[in-house]
């Protein structure tokens, strides 16, 4: 029987395999750069950088006549010294809209900033090692990011969504057929996301022995690999117990998924993408103009917790934010309430 894999270990292994494949397409000098990050960056970050650098070197080959006749894998390190700040600026402009594998790709400011960060990281590595003489990426200003209010659900929207998940109301016939098999699981997942604010990756990574009903808590692996304990209330406990007693405990998962808490219809550990799809399936029937995603459920929990406690540091701790300034975005809902109050507080005619 195959050993049941830890979710993070399994995910890291998949990321490493994808990364190795991409690195083979990059210039040979990139190998030492990626080796240098193995102990400091997560596999997800390294994979993201590999994707981003592949886009960069494809841009250089396709748009710079000096390198058009050279295979990307054959680029020498001096290519980095030959590029100028203007080349980098043209690359950032290109990122706004470009074609890749016959598909149109579009990057918003946040996506462009991430790709610039990957480029700077590579340049900084070789510059600090004194292997190149210039660092044009550091001469580029960051794209201006436009702040957006965090979208969260109102209490009536939360109640309506939970009702739809439980009843299957408004689902199509095809959706209802699968709903009969997954209802208890889906209720448990949605209730857990709304009742704890955990990330989807943290949710799907849960194992059976991570749930402690004596203390009403779950043990999760945060971004970066740190272990944490998150506590939940009676509503979450009831949904989990119902799922375990009447569904999960009667399943025979595929090898490698025996210990997973949430199981797919294929009897495997449920994936992040599957949870995103099931949230979308139910959310599209909620009476709202908001685009509901798993992250919106997390934002909803953060806002509700802050409203109840007024303790932004507690909210940051529970959500697993390393920087409390990230958590302060949850003030947005409170500020909107105050704005509405201000509109009614001033009377033009007594």
Secondary structure, DSSP 8 states (H G I E B T S, - for coil): ------HHHHHHHHHHHHHHHHHTTS-TTHHHHHHHTTTTS-HHHHHHHHHHHHHHHHHHHHH-TTTTTS-GGG--THHHHH--HHHHHHHHHHHTEEEETTEEEE--HHHHHHHHHHHHHHHHHHHHTTS-S--GGGGS--------------HHHHHHHHHHHHH-TT--HHHHHHHHHHHHHHHHHHHHHHHH---HHHHHT-BGGGEETTTTEEEEE-TTS-EEEEE--HHHHHHHHHHHHHTGGG----TT-TTBSSB-TTSSB--HHHHHHHHHHHHTTSSSSS---HHHHHHHHHHHHHHHH--HHHHHHHHT-SSHHHHGGGHHHHHHHHHHHHHHH--S--
